[in-house]
Each structure stands twice: as structure tokens, then as C-alpha cells.
Amino acid sequence: MRKRSRYKLLMYFAGAGLITFAVMLVFNSKIRPSIPKKTPTPKELYDVISPSTYRFILNQPELCGKSPFLILMIPATLKDTEARTAIRRTWGQNGLISHLTILHLFVIGQPAQSDPVLQEHLEKESMEYGDIIQMDFVDSYQNLTIKTMMIMNWIATYCQGAQYAMKIDADIFLNVRYLVDYLHGQGESSRKDYITGSVIADAAPHRDSFNKWYISEDLYPDKWYPPYLSGAAYVFSTDLARKILQASRFVRPIPLEDVYVGLCLHVLGVKPVYATRFLRLRNLFEVRRLKYERCTFAKHIIVNGFNPQNLLRIWHDFQKSYSTC
Ligand SMILES: *[C@@H]1O[C@H](CO)[C@@H](O)[C@H](O)[C@H]1NC(C)=O
């Protein structure tokens, strides 16, 4: 009799344990976000970089309609008219790769001093080309983190159907064909949680207040940055746009936009992939400036430091690389 009741008691506890465990599982999967537990940034800090703080002045909500292969997101300012024209005539032109849809979009804020004449030109340009989005925050170097979050938000809202997105600065040479071949070569692993470019590992914050990339210990106390991608250009699977945006809720804003994306990736547990060839001897995202040489450029995805005139000057010659290099 005693033995039997002890057995019953044991079964009772085991059952209760099992139920508690099951309830915890269900509960946990419901409340736990897809990112590791962290404390959200105080609202007043997060609001500065949150895209919901700002309004669209120009938008292109229908642009991505046909699920493009790739969307190029190009940060620019109001006055970069010449750069926009050069990009539309070179690597941003429509139909460059015949069987794939590749779109481009210029991402713009507002100048600190409003400029009604330039703004009117921009609106005309936007009507003509349909490749401009603009939000009402002040365009400045420190505000590039806001712009990057605006890019992530736009992709997550209007372009989830694209396979890849690329953030690329306006002063860059882009070898679109090589990029497409490279992405095709990455296979399944590049469809989700994938981001590639020139990876900067083991970087430490600059604590000297005269440095361009200075960051105070108050703003970023850690001794190291997690691996991040050079902000000149990086490519990612579009699912990451939404995830980076979610993660940013938990990462205190800093004015270094490339490091900031790296911090969000760290929260997500996503490791950036270094785009190299031949045991890292050739960095495909060349962040240094290289002297133009057709067949050298043919072996890179980007080369840094191109003004509009130089871009237009080399483009015609570069187009021959496909058949000659
Ligand atoms: C960043 O943008 C915000 C919102 O427009 C503005 O208030 C702030 O002055 C800007 N910061 C800089 C350094 O330009």
C-alpha cells in the first residue's frame, strides 16, 4: 500500500514536471524574439535611428514588383546629381545583364539648410527616372546610421521579394557581371542570413578625439568591434534587412554605420563572409583605390574611389573586358 502511493506520488511529480516543461516550451517560443535576449535601447535613443521617426518625401513603393534578383541601394545627397547621372549610364543602367532584373535606388535625406531649387530638381529627376527615395532627416556623415536603417526598412517593407540587396556608395566602381557570377557561385548558403563584402576583423575603437572615426567610451565601452563589413559596399540576402532592423532595437546607436551593422549582425549571430579569391590574396571588394586597368578591374566586384567623370571615362573600355580578359 505505502509502496504503491509512493509510486503514485512519483508519477504525479513526473507528470507535473512534463507539463511544466511543455508549457515552458510553448510559452518560450511565443515570447522569445528571434534574436538573443538583450535589453532594448532606451526609447529616446532608439528613436533617433528608427525609420518610423521619419517621413518619406519621395518613395517608390511599387519598384520591386517583379521580384528582382538584386536591388542596389545607393546612399547619396541632394546635390549629387552628377554621380546619379554617371551611375545610371554605367553600372546602374537597366538591362545590363539581359536575363536578370537588377534595380537601383538612390537613398537621400535632406540638407541642413533647405534648398528649394535643388529639391525641385530632385523631384523632377525622381519623376523622370523613378529611382529616388528621400526621407526627412538631415544628411550628414554622423547620420549615415539613420540612412542605413532607412535602407533596411525600405527593403523589409517594399522589396522582400528580391533575392539580394547591395548597399553601395556612389563613388564606387561596380563590376555587375562578376557580382552576379559570384552570387550564383555561392549556392544555397547565400539565400538566408548571408552577407558578404570586405570584412574587417579585430578592429578596436578609436579613442583619440581628433580621429574621424572617434568613439567615446561612454558610447561604446568595449575594447573591440565584432567583425563588420566595410561600408563602401556589401551584399546580403534580403531576409537580413528585416532581421538587422529588429536587432537594431537592442543595439545602442553609434555614428559609425558600418560598425553599427556589424553590431546588429553580432546580435543575430550572423557571421559576415569575406569575399576573396585565392586564399584571401585577392579581396573582391577592393576598398583601396586602384589605377584603372581593364583586366585587373575585371577580377574585382568593386573598386573604391571613383568620381563621376572617371566612372564614365573607363566604362566604355571596361565593357570590352568580358570578351578580352
Ligand atoms: C541627424 O538627423 C536629425 C534628424 O533630422 C537631426 O536632428 C540632427 O541634427 C542630425 N545630426 C547631424 C549631426 O547632422
The ligand as an SDF file (V2000), in Angstrom:
LIG
                    3D

 14 14  0  0  0  0  0  0  0  0999 V2000
   20.6810   63.9210  -37.8140 C   0  0  0  0  0  0  0  0  0  0  0  0
   19.3330   63.9980  -38.1990 O   0  0  0  0  0  0  0  0  0  0  0  0
   18.4780   64.5500  -37.2120 C   0  0  0  0  0  0  0  0  0  0  0  0
   17.0570   64.4500  -37.7350 C   0  0  0  0  0  0  0  0  0  0  0  0
   16.9040   65.1680  -38.9130 O   0  0  0  0  0  0  0  0  0  0  0  0
   18.8810   65.9820  -36.9110 C   0  0  0  0  0  0  0  0  0  0  0  0
   18.0630   66.4990  -35.8950 O   0  0  0  0  0  0  0  0  0  0  0  0
   20.3400   66.0210  -36.4760 C   0  0  0  0  0  0  0  0  0  0  0  0
   20.7610   67.3550  -36.3540 O   0  0  0  0  0  0  0  0  0  0  0  0
   21.2150   65.3120  -37.4920 C   0  0  0  0  0  0  0  0  0  0  0  0
   22.5660   65.2070  -36.9610 N   0  0  0  0  0  0  0  0  0  0  0  0
   23.6130   65.6650  -37.6290 C   0  0  0  0  0  0  0  0  0  0  0  0
   24.9220   65.5530  -36.9180 C   0  0  0  0  0  0  0  0  0  0  0  0
   23.5520   66.1220  -38.7330 O   0  0  0  0  0  0  0  0  0  0  0  0
  1  2  1  0
  1 10  1  0
  2  3  1  0
  3  4  1  0
  3  6  1  0
  4  5  1  0
  6  7  1  0
  6  8  1  0
  8  9  1  0
  8 10  1  0
 10 11  1  0
 11 12  1  0
 12 13  1  0
 12 14  2  0
M  END
$$$$
